[in-house]
Amino acid sequence: MGLTGLEIYKQLPKTNTGDCGFPTCLAFAMAMAAGKASLEKCPHVSEAAKEALGAAAAPPIRLVKVGVGDTTVELGDETELFRHDKRFYHPTAIAVEISDTEDVAARVAEYTGLEFERVGLRFITDMVALKNASGDAAKFKAAAEAVAAGTKRPMVLISEDMAAMEAALSAVAAGKPLVYAATNDNYEAMTALAQKYACPLAVKGNGLDDLSELVEKITKLGYKELVLDSGSRETSQVLTDLTQMRRSAVRKRFRPFGYAAMAFTSKDDPFEEVVQAGVYLSKYAGLVVMKAAKKEQLLPLLSWRQNLFTDPQKPIQVEAKAVAVGDVTPDSPVYITTNFSLTYFIVEGEVESSKVPAYIVPVNTDGISVLTAWAAGKLTGESIGKALKLNDMESKVNHKTLVLPGYVAVLSGSTEEATGWKIMVGPREASGIPKFAKSNFA
């Protein structure tokens, strides 16, 4: 159990300077107890207090970094059970499994092509999980070198054989791969290997009780750059394990489970595997290792990840700036929408599909959709007029005609009064834009 707010408060300077970002030392202590503030924010705390509060100051789930440079993957450092309480910070990493018995270079080339774009954001799979299926140390080392040559994204090295793991690490340790895995049979040697090469270490248990005991043994050896695997592979049991580990870490501050968790998919059917991975991604896995490696299999999973790991208090939004789609002219139509990114990019895609060049003016509605913005009073004739002026639309077109979303046709009158522009009511759904554009502007 972590310290209470009052226990932490007794160790603080009680000066209420506000330098920590909180109005009083007591407020800061309560935030620390809840895992929402770190001791480093207080510049006046004594060294003795730092030592005494070390455990309380640490986040409930330790941050572990895999890889180096721009492709580094961060796991852990989460403070919440539920996204709406605050937010989740580090999206679940997706690793695609490759065996050292395959044509590794060809598989890596396929892997690097797994890139997607959705609502203006670039999606990629994060890691390569290289499995020592051959059982041959030299082959595993050569495969690791081939992966490192083909991509800069981090690796998970999967082998419980010490000779194979050391051979691979001797070649690719500079890339800081995740070493998988320390077990009851090899934890001392595997921990020493991870320490030697300064790489994060995965710990594989045989259930939660066994895992917690194994973690305590490894931390007593002085190593804490850990990622946890309960060892379960059946979906419902993995879900149970992931949930209990997160609850124990966040609610009870149970330190053996205060590390990022990982899970492996086990389904043979690729689409069942994606559903299984979605379960683990939704419930606390920091890393999911899977075999599915086709775009149509991974895009739904990555899209769901994007939605889950956005800040619920800050909707994804685009800059409220007019955008020209195609080779616009002064006669091009002007479409009005909101700056909610999903709405905007759907509209942009349909305008592009229409083959009729046009301007899109996203009104600043704090990133909410058309109907929501209208209901909240953020999409009004006045806000539309303000957007037109900010983007100087009168100088860009030689007409004064706007296309409003069909769902807010009720704004036609007020918008006409506020802007002096003629109003056309467009289709209700963005999918109707191509037909509408060809009928009115082609």
N, C-alpha and C positions, 0 to 999 in steps of 0.2 A: 504494500500500500504506500502511496505517496504521502508527503506531508500535507497537512491542512493549511488553509490560508493563514490562520492565526499562528501556527508553528513557524511558517515562513516569515511572517511579519516580525516575529521576535528577533530574527536575525538581520533585519534590514535597518538602515540608519535612522529611519523615522523622521527624516528632515522635510518630507513632502515638497521637494523642489520641483517636481514635475518633469525633470530631465528624462525620465524613463518613458514619458508619453502618457502617464496616468496622473490624475490629480493628486492622489495621496499614495503613501507607501502601502496602506492597507489594500487599496484597489489594485495596486501592482501585485501584492502578495496573493490576492484572490485569483488574479489572472494567471499567475504562475502555477498555482495549485490546479487550475483548470487546464493547464498545458497550453495556454494561449499567449504566453509571454516567456521570454528567456532572461536569465539573470544578467546576461551581457548588457541589457538595456539600462541597468542601473550603474552609473559611473562612480558612485560613492560607496559601494558595498566593500566591506573589508575582506582581506584574503581568508581570514578564518571563516567568515560567513560563506564565502565562495565554496570552500571545502565542505562545510556543513550542508550546504544547499545543493551540492552537485547533483544528487539524484533527483531532487525536486525540479531543478532547473532543466534537466535533460528532457527532450521531447519524449512522449510515450512510445514512439516508434522511431528508432534510430535511422538517420539518413545514411544510405550506402550508395556509392557511385561506382558504376561499371563503365569501363571504356575511358577514353581520353579525348580531349579537344572538343570540337563542336558537336560530336555525336555522342558525348557522354550521356548515359542513362542514369537518372536519379530514382532510387527506390526508397520508399518509406517516408519518414518525416510527416506522417499524417497525425491529426489530432482529433478527428471526429468519427463518430459512428454513422452519422447521417449527414448527407450533403447540405440539407437545408439549415443545419445548425450553424454552419459557417461555409465551408467548401472543402473539396478534396484537392490536394495540391499537385500530386504527381500522377499523371495518367498511367494506367497499367501498361507496362512494356509488353509488346508482342514479339516473341522469338519464333522463327521458323526453323524446324529441325532438319538437319542434313546429316546423313550418315557418311562415315569415312569409307564405306564400301561403294559409294556412288561416284559418278563423275563430278567431283566436287567443284571444279572450275566452272562447269556448265551450270550446275545448280546455283552457284553464287551469281552467275550472270543473270539467270532467271530471277533470282532474289532481288538484285539491284533494280530490276525493272518493275518491282511492286510499288509503284508510286501512283497516287490518285489525287485528284483535285475535287473538292466539294465545298460549296458556298465560299469560294475564294480562298480556301485553306488547303495546304499541301499535306497529304497523309502518306506516311511510310510505315513499314514494319521496322521495329527498332533494333532487333538483334538477330544473330545467327546462332542457333544451338547445334554445335557439332558433337555428334555421338560416336563414341569409339565402339561401333558395332563389330568391327573386325577383330578386336582384342589384340591387335598388333601395335606396339608402341611406335615403330617407325612409320607405319601407315597413318597413324593418328597425327603424328608430328607433321608429316607431309600435307595432310588434309588441312591442318590448322594454318600452315603456311599459305596454302592455296586460298583459304578464306581471307586471311589477312591481306593477301595480294589483290583480292577482288573487291573488297569493300572496307571502308573505314568504320563501319558500324561495329559495336561491341559484340563479343562472342560469349557464349556459355560453353565451356568445355565439359562434356559429360563422360566421365569415366571414373570408376571406383578403383581402377588399377593404378597403383602408385607409379610404376615405371612409365606407363603411357602418359599419365598426367604430367610427370616431370619432363618427359621428352617434348610434349606440346608446349608447356610453359617456357622451356628453354628457348623456344623459337618465337613465341608471341606474347610473352609476359608484359612487354612494353605497352601493349594495348589494353592492359588491365582487364582481362576477361574474368568472368565469374567462374570459379572453380567448383564443379559439382561432382561428387559430394562427399562430405565427411559423414561417416556412419559410425556405429558402435565398434565396428571391426577395424576401422582405419583412422579414427578421428585424430589421434596424436600425430601420426605421420602426415595426414592431409593438412592439418592445421599448421604444422611446421613448414610445409611446402607453400601454403598460402602466405605465411609470414615472410618466408624467404623471398618470394617474388612480389610481395606487397599487393596481392590481388584479393578481392572479396571472395568469401567462402560460403557455399551453400551447405546447409546442415540438413540431412535427411534422417528423420526419425521413423519409428514404427508405431505411429499413434502419438497423441499429444503428450501423454505422460512420459513416454520414452524420449520424445523430442525435447521436452523441458529439461530433463535430466542431462541429455547430451549437450544442450546449449550451455548449461551451467559448467559442465566439465571443460568445454572449449573456452569459455570466458575466463575460467581459472588459469588457463594456459596463457592468458594475456591477449587474446584476440577477440575483437568485437565487430569486425567488418563482416557481418553475417546476413544471410538470407535463409529463410526457413521453409522446409518442405515437410509436411506431416507424414509423407509416405503413402497417403491414401490415393487411390486412383478412381474409385467409384464416385459418380457425380454428387450424390446426396451426402456422402461422407466427407468429401472434400469441402463442400459448401458448409457443412457443420463445423469442420475443423477451422476453416478460414474465419468463420463468424466468431467462434469461441476464442481464437487467438486475438482477433481485433478487440473484442470486448474485454478480455483479460488485460490487454496492454493499455487500452484507453481508460476503461472504467476502474480497474483495480491496480493499474501500474505494475502488473506482474512482469518483472524485467526479463525473464527468459523468453517471453513472447514479444518483447519490445523491438522487434526487427521486422523488416518487410517479409511478406510471405510469397511463395511461388507455387504454381500448380502446373501439372502436365495434363493435357487432354489424352483420352484413351479410346475414343470412338473411332471406328474404322471408316464409317461413312463421312465424307468431308463436310456435308451440311449438318449432320448431327454433331460433328466435332465443333463446328462454328457455334452452334447453340450451347454446347457444353462450355466452350471458352467464354461465351457471353455470360454464363452463370458466374464463372469465376471472376471475370472482369467486374461484374456488378457487385460482387460481394467480397471485396477486400484483397484480391490477389494483386501483388505489386508487379508480378511477372507471370505470364502464361506462355508455356512452351507448347507449340502445336505443329502438326505435320501439314495441314492444309496450306497450299501455297499458290492458289490461283486468285486472280483479281476478284472474280465474282464471288469467291468464298470470303475473302478478307475485307472487301469494301463495307459490307453491312456491319461487321464487327468494329471496324475502325470508325464508322459513322456513329455507332452507338457509344463508343468510347468518347468521341468528341462531345456528344450531348451530355454524357454523364459527368465529365470533368470540367465543364464550363462552370463559372461562378454563377450560382442561381440568383445572386443579387445584382449581377451586371450582365444583362443580355448581350449576346454577340452583336456588334453593330458595325456598320461601315461609316466612313466619313460622309457627312452630309454635303456632298459636293457633286455637281452635275457631271454626268459621264456621257461622252459621245460614243454611241455604238455604231460601228461602220463608218463609211465615208459621208459624214453629215454635210448638209448644205443649209443655207438660210431657210429653206422650205421644209426641213425635216420636222416631224412631229415631236411633241414634248410630252413625255409620260411622267405622271406623279406617282410616287410610292413612298414608303417609309424607309428609315435607315436600319431596320432590323435585317441582319445579314441574310437570313434564310429567304425572307421575302424579296429582298433586293436581287440576290443572285438568281432566283427563279425567274423574276421579271426580266433580268438582263439576258438570261439564256433564251427566253421566248422571243424577245425583241430581236436578238441575233438570228434566231431561226426564221423570223419573218422575212429576212432579206431586205427589209425596208430600214435604212439608216435613221436613227432617232436619238434624241437626248432623253436621258432618264434623270429626273431630279428627285433624290431621296430627301424627304423632309426629316429634320431632326426630331424624332419622337422618343428619344432615349432608348432606342433599340427595341421597340415593341411593334407588333404587326399592325396591319391596316385597321381592322375592326377594333382591336384592343386600344389602339391610339385614338381612334374616333370616340370610343366610349369613355376614355380617360380625358378627353378634351385636349389631347396633344396634336391631333390632326384636325385642323380647323382652316377656315378661309384665311385667317390672319397668319397662321404658321406657314401655309402654302405661299402666301404673298411674300413673307419674309424670306423663304427659301429662294423664290424667284429673284428677289433683289440681291441676296447674297451671291447668287451665281450669275448675276447680270444677264439674265436670259433675254431681255429685250434687245441686247446688242448682238445676240447670237442667231436669232431667227427674225425673219421679216413678217411674221404673222403673230397674232396674240391668241393662240388657241392651245388649251391644255387638255390632256386626256386624264380623267380621274378614274380610279378603280371603281368598277361597277358596284361594289358593296357599299360605297360611300357616295352614291348618287345624290343623297340628301344634302351633301355639301355644295352642290352646284350653285345654288343661289348665293350663299354667303361667300363662296370663293370668287364668283363673278363680281360681287360688290367690292370685295377687299382688294382684288387685283386689277380689275378692269379687263381681264382676259375672257375670251369666249370659252365656254366649257363644253367638252364632249365627254359623254359617259362611256367608258370603255367596258370591256368584258369583266364579269365578276371574278373569273379565274384567270390566272396568267396563261394557262394553256389556250385561251381564246385569243390571245394577242396576234398570232400570225394571221388568222382569218380576218380579224378586225383590221389589221394594218393593210392587208392586201385589198380589202373592200373600200377603205377610206383614203389610203395614201399612195397606193401603187400606181 
